[in-house]
Amino acid sequence: MSYETDDAERALVVRVGDDPGPADLRLPDGPLAELGPAAYAELRLLAMPPESTFDGADLDGEPVAEPWVSSCETPAPPAPNFVHPYFQSNAFTGRATDLAELDAWLAHGQPARVITARGGIGKSALAWAWVERRLADAPPWAGCLWFSFYERGAHFEALIRRLAAYAAGVPPSEALHGPREVLERQVLAALRARPFLIVIDGLERALVAYHRLNAMRLADEVADEAVDLHSCTDPRDGELLRALCQASPSRLLATSRIFPTDLRDGEGLAPGVELRTLDGLDPAELPALLRALGLDPDAEWVGSATQAMATLGHHALLWRLLAGCAQENPWLLVNILSREPAKLRKNILEAAFEILPARVERLLSRLALLHYAAELDDVLGLITPPLGLRRPSPPPRARLLAVERSLAAGPHPDSLRELQDRRDSLRARCDEWDIYRGLVDSYERLPGTRAHYAAIHADLCLLETRGFLAWDRSSNRYDLHPIVRAHALGRVDHDERALACEEIRDHFRRAPRDVDEGVRCTADLRRSLELHRAYVGTGDLDTSSELYEKRLRGPLDDLSAYPVVIELLTPLFPDGLLEPPDLEDPTAQSRRISDLSRALMQVGRSVDAMAMRELAVRLNYERRRPYSLVRSLCDRGQSLAAANRTHAAMHAFTVAHRLMVAHGRKQTLQLHHRAVLATEPRPLGRGKGRHGDPRRGTRHRHPRPLPGRHRVRPR
């Protein structure tokens, strides 16, 4: 980019839409510090690589460890702890009555308040706006924690550990690895001792209904089936939720599409809980919304649109999308509103997507496939730049120097070739970076490059203005509303989805790797998690399994992130959990069965875990793999012991021990398991039925309900 242009005619204009308008940004060339408002500097920041990706010490040739800051640091109360900050991309308008109700609830209401509504009504926006306003008034809280289940990998155990570190003051290592039961007691004691405000956003994502294979496309109205889809997936979570609702003087505010049955007592509500069903926008507040969107509230189409939108409860997100259609072409509204009223919601979504330029919808479809909020590098990496010049990852000079030192020291002949290949690969990456740095300065000055980044900025502004995209400018992250995400994915056919997954895979393969040490939460593994899912999306299950083994298995195990493990590994079993994973390597098959069965066992799904461990024993026996068979026999023995089938468990450990002895290995683990079974005070016997009662003697008092085996809703 040029830094010495004084001619106003050469100033760069970022235009939203085809015609000039108030949303256009005029970006004069000049030093960055003289650009004025921060919004005018956004385009220049888009074009420049983030400074955090440049390792000055490495460029000088002296390897220095890159400083790393976890995204999961815990602030000290009373400073608020926004674990998953809400993206409020547009100014919050209206809802004066609802804000006043929340003030009244805080003053003299029940300890817990649950706000329910359909997706897109504005539950999260209302809660976030209220919290921001209360924080500005210096509230008398001991602390405030915001936790969102809309974030990937968010679950109740993570909430407990966050609360333990924040509210109870538990040391980070103990909060990360301590027993859940102990942490729960510490959290509840802290909440009953001092007044904290806890806000849980998207509580429905912790319910059974949203843990099925079609959860991404789940309708707001869940069918009234015999199984209780409205209960927490883990009964322990339901018990904790009820306890949080009675932890006075602390307060709990939750938003959810579905009211959990765990907070009901028969036909009424559990003690300490009050329910508020949020309606759509107040018609009296619509003029303010339309003015904020740059529309005339007195236009001819507004009356008929208001009448039609009343059938949708004046849905806030749909109003914003409808307003976008009006901005593009007011005549579109005649076509939308004249169609069948029962399909009005679908018609608005379809029309809003249809009027997007092809390149904009393509970007939207790529962002919809990401499981975490996209960062600036992700947006730029998923859009083909002019001439294909992409910014590579920073040069790994420190690792290259370490490999060269190993080679100079005379390595073992068995590792020589591997080190040489590693050296060549690292050298190629350093050369790629040097070539890029030599070209990028001239490249950024080219008119085509300027136009390319201007188009990206214009597309992001367009998506934000029309309600498709939430843009957090403080961190330059971008996320989609669940309704927009689901509809965007529904418009992508199989071939286009595979192509998009390949592009995401290529982007995250080029991106710097996540840190290997100091991982505090799953968000610290964002790039590896996105890459794993991209491999699954392309059908490359073997590479996804290898990536899981090398980069995810250890950190996720350290975090006890068992729900995330289940989410990652289940797609490797396309034929179901009773069939082997679709992997070529028998060793990888055995390990993934072991990993998934262990995770299922930890979350209470003992029946599924036992069935998978039976499968592992059979496969390893048929393949004559003695060491894998020993491991699967030990896993099987642990499942049997948890199901109170003590004699069968003892037999499994005995067979495993004999097998190791027969192959000349000294193995004491099986003897340890047998000794524990022999000395633990537990009732002996085979339990109920052929497989026993899986709820007796398990690690948790209540197992997680299984598909087809959920608790029956009380009549």
Secondary structure, DSSP 8 states (H G I E B T S, - for coil): --S----GGGSEEE-SSSS--TT-EEE--S-GGGS-SGGGGHHHHHHS--GGG--HHHHTT---------TT----TTS-EESS-----S-----HHHHHHHHHHHHHS-SEEEEE--TTSSHHHHHHHHHHHHHHT--S-SEEEEEETTSTT--HHHHHHHHHHHTS---HHHHHHS-HHHHHHHHHHHHHHS-EEEEEE-GGGGBGGGSSTTGGG--SS----SB-TTSBSSHHHHHHHHHHTT-TTSEEEEEESS--GGGEETTEE-TTEEEEE-----GGGHHHHHHHTT--TTSHHHHHHHHHHGGGT--HHHHHHHHHHHHH-THHHHHHHTS-GGGHHHHHHHHHHHTS-HHHHHHHHHHHH-SS-EEHHHHHHTS--GGG--------HHHHHHHHHHHHT---HHHHHHHHHHHHHHHHHHHHHHHHHHHHHHHHHSHHHHHHHHHHHHHHHHHHHTTSEEEETTTTEEEE-HHHHHHHHHT--HHHHHHHHHHHHHHHHHS----SS---SGGGGHHHHHHHHHHHHTT-HHHHHHHIIIIIHHHHHHHT-HHHHHHHHGGG-TT-TTS--S-S-HHHHHHHHHHHHHHHHHTT-HHHHHHHHHHHHHHHHHTT-HHHHHHHHHHHHHHHHHTT-HHHHHHHHHHHHHHHHHTT----HHHHHHHHHHHS----S--STTT--TTSS-SSSS----TT---B---
